[in-house]
Amino acid sequence: MASTAIPRLTSPLPIRGATHKIHVTINDVPFDFMVEDRTLLVHFLRDALGMTGTHIGCDTTHCGACTVLLDDVPVKSCTVLAVQADGRKVRTVEGLESGGKLHPVQEGFTTEHGLHCGYCTPGMMMTSVALLAKNPNPTEEEIRRAISGNLCRCTGYVNIVKAIQHAAKASGGGK
Amino acid sequence: MTEVIPPEFEYHAPGSVDEAIGLLQNSGEAKVLAGGQSLLPLMKLRLAAPKTLVDITRIPKLSYVNETTDCLCLGATTKINDLNDSALIRNRYPLLADAAQHIADPLVRNMGTVGGNVCHGDPGNDLPACMLAYGASYVVRGPKGNRTIPAQGFYQDTFVTSLDPSEILVEVQVPKAQPGDGGAYLKMERKVSDFAIAAVAVQLRTDSRGTVNQAGIALTNVGPTVLLASQAAGQLTTKKPTNADILAAGKLAAEAAQPNSDLRGPAEFKRGVVQTLTQRAVKLALWRAGGMS
């Protein structure tokens, strides 16, 4: 997927306004792209790169389905401009699995049934990855606080908390 | 699927405050982009349509939490979660620590900034009430240099502040914490990430006998701007407040509130929330004032 050329953003809307060239490292792969200034990071990922693992839920900064890691920090990519990611690292759900092996957080969500419909899951997992990187041994309360910006309308969060605890144990932490 | 995209604008990421000021002066309808967590949603809904965005987050040395001999200094682009990660804030500025934990949600706090929160002018922003209660000041820079604006008087109307369009807030200065200081921020919200139904900031300065020498009380989201409840604060000063004083302060704060009935509840309910939160916040602030060495 890496490209040395600078393709135009294949946006559902034609580019009308000002553009910027950005250099972004996504899941360890560097990209150079020309984007319209108003392009949101989530649309850049989904429409320009075809990386549809990152979901758009509410589009109003509430639900967290679009959560990605920007320089290892979880943010809502529907409320970040693609140009704001210039020169930075982005990690998406596609970057969790490596060499055919699921990330411990993905294992946790699978084993503990941390999802029903799956819509919130990519964002929920990215927030979980960031939490465990900062706090490998979170209490249940710390987990619930950390995921309070990610809405799930199916599970009641019980199995999501279990999934994150599972991942913490698998990674060597876990209370 | 219809996608929600901001209207067209030109993005600039200047490397210095002076360069940013030049961009604000020379572009019509320019807005400063700090964290963007309020501005970008407004643009997506077409409630704002600036022609130019000046991203100040790439300006070096504008993000810091420092205590000097006379103040706690917060750089404009300090992230809200930087406050939550700061032991200095947790240990010495409990009012700020309370508020920073309850702004929006953890993901928004990773992008949202101190400068953006205090300059946006939404009565639902949480930091302005803290700054009024502390008696904080804002250092702003414009084409003619720096000036310092007290937080009190900064908020003129909803989304209207005394910041000129070509000025940028560079630093928030909070009076340095002293032994005997105590503060608290209590917020009632329908759910995580919503604005407050009502919230109350209380900051007290007491002496060794427990006499309150200075008090600041301010109210979030119960008026066109953040509101200072001076009479409620006056009820607590020059004495060791009794339970009757605390009850009276709560009533005076409720009278100072100017809530509207809306989806967060009827006006009278919100006044009741202000009254109760004020009483609880004063008690918590007094308890904390006694505990600081």
Interface residues (C-beta under 8 A of the other chain):
Chain A: P12 L13 R16 G17 A18 H20 E36 D37 R38 T39 L40 H43 I56 D59 T60 T61 H62 G64 T67 L70 V73 P74 V75 K76 C78 T79 V80 L81 V83 Q84 D86 T127 R145 A146 S148 G149 N150
Chain B: M1 E3 V4 I5 P6 P7 E8 F9 E10 Y11 A13 L33 G36 Q37 L40 P41 K44 L45 L53 D55 T57 A104 D105 P106 L107 V108 N110 M111 V192 S193
